[in-house]
Structures are given as C-alpha cells and as structure tokens.
C-alpha cells in the first residue's frame, strides 16, 4: 500500500510521455493580433482545424481528431446555452476555460484508469470595448496559460518556446496589417513544424534559418493548405468570426512576391 502514490506518479509520467509523443508531429497553431482583431493560423490537410466558439471567441487545436471534435462541441454548446439562458455578454473565454475546459482536461488526465485527451487547445477572444484581447493555451493536463499579444501551440514545450522566441524577435510592439501578420504567423508556424520533425534533437537545437523556413512552407503547401480564422472588429453584426478563403490567403501571400 505504501508504494501506491509512487505508482500513481509513475503512471502519470508514462501518460505524459505517451501524449507528448502523440502530439509531437501535430501541425502547430499560431495566434496573433492584427490591426482589426486577431487571427489563428495553421496548415491542414483537408480537415478543418479552426472554429468559431461564439461571437468573439474562436479555437484551434492539435491532437486526436475525435478528441478535438468532442471538446470543440463541449465548449461551443456550453457557450450557446449560456447565451440563451442569460445574455450574450455573459459568454466569455475566462469562464469557458476555467469552469469547463481546464477542469475536463485535468480530470481526464489524472484519472489514470480511463482515457486521457490527446490534445492541446488554443482559444482567442477579442475584446469588446475596454475588454482585453486574450489568447488562452490549454495543455492536455489542464494547465492554462493566458497571453495578450500572441500565443502558440506545438507538439512539445521546447517547440512552443522556440516559436514564441521567433515571434518575439520579429515583433515591434505594434499591431500590423493583416498581410504582415499572416506572413509572420506562417513563418512562425514553419519554425514549429521544422522542429517537430527533429524529434529529440529539437530540445537541444532550436535554431531554424530563414532558408529552412522557406523550404518547410513550400513543402507543406504541396501537401496541405493554409487555414486562417479571423476575429475581425470590422465585420458588421455581433459575430466577428470568419475563415479566410484560399483565394484571399493566396492574394495576401503573393503581395510581397
């Protein structure tokens, strides 16, 4: 009986290692603010990866498709019920994160006799009036990280750190237009994608050259397509979310060429 706590700790570590191994090759997601709102960007191979949660809230995730869909429906349905029962203004990312998603992630992860969710999720809420725009990163174990200017999710923590470092080196502290922001988000995505393919070496060598970034983008676009979801204050009406079309994305990327 005395060794039961140690067995539980060992089981949790084994579960953590297994989930991170499954997530490592997932397509990273980048969230950035631009002059009229915020965007989420990833590169997908057919299946949609970026979704509206509510009027001013969107999400994306990496992980097992069934887990992503189950948790997407959970948070979307919860937001809809809250808006119906009280008011649209009562639906906010903090409440959805801390009272619905984080608890669900944590409970599944620590219940070692059951199945954990193989997932990392990134949500964004654009401010309304004086409210602050927030990016919320939820780890598979229920840990939450909130940032205002940008956020990323990648297969491992070293990959996410390298992506965030790349972002920091390129940002100047001001919100850019959509074209510039999309280009930066795509190149940051490429940093994460390149490192995800280095496996264990990514924890020791996180340097990615601009030439490698160009190469990984070109290779990725031969196999998939860029997906961008916008929360745009310039959109009329209550709902501020929309997905960019492939023509829009292509036109935006070609502007600098």
Phi, psi and omega in degrees: 000327184295336183269002182300315178301324180289324176296321180295316179297318179295320179295321178296318180294320177298320179295318179299314180298319181295314182295316181295326176294322179289328183276342191306319186268006179294150179289120182300164176232139180238132175242129182219150169276145169231184192296336181247007181162225181217157177228155168241135181226139170209178173239125186239166179240061176107304183283137179296139182239350182237133189221153170278138173260310177206185189312314185241017184231134178224164180214159167214168184201161168239150180141201181287129184305322180293321178292319179299314182294319180297316183282330174298314179295322179300310184287325179292316178295320179298317179298318180295318179295316179299319180294323181287318185282330181238269179202155179303324182295340180280349178276115179218159186293323180301314182293316180295323181289306190278336183253350180237294190287307185301318179298317181295315178301309185297316182298316180292322182293319185275347177274082192293347177276349180247188181270132174273159175278129175267090189195148161230140185232141175237123178241153177223142175230123176274144184292156176238111185075240181274356182293148183271138173292138183226138167254131181237120180259122178245121179278163181300337181266005177095355178290140185241138174230127183247131178225157184260319188271324185194165174197161180219157165229137178218178187297327181223166179296317176301324177295316179296320179297317179295320178296315180294323176296320178297315177303312183299325182288340184256343183275150180244011176089358179240153178285132182260171176289170186299318181303309182295319182294318179297317180298317179293318179298319180294320180289326175293320175303317182297325176300312179296320181295317179300314182292329180295338181269357180266355180054230186300330182296339182294338180281340181255323182241101182250014178279129177229122182281163177296327178293320177295323178298313178301317182295316183292325177294313181298318179294316182296322183283347171284337185251337184212199181217152179290137176238128181228125174250133182248140162249104194241116180296338182282350177286129179286154181094177183286322183279121183256003185265141167202154173268134174290142175284161178296327177295317178298315181297316180296317178298320180296318181289328183279347183302322183274355186271000000 
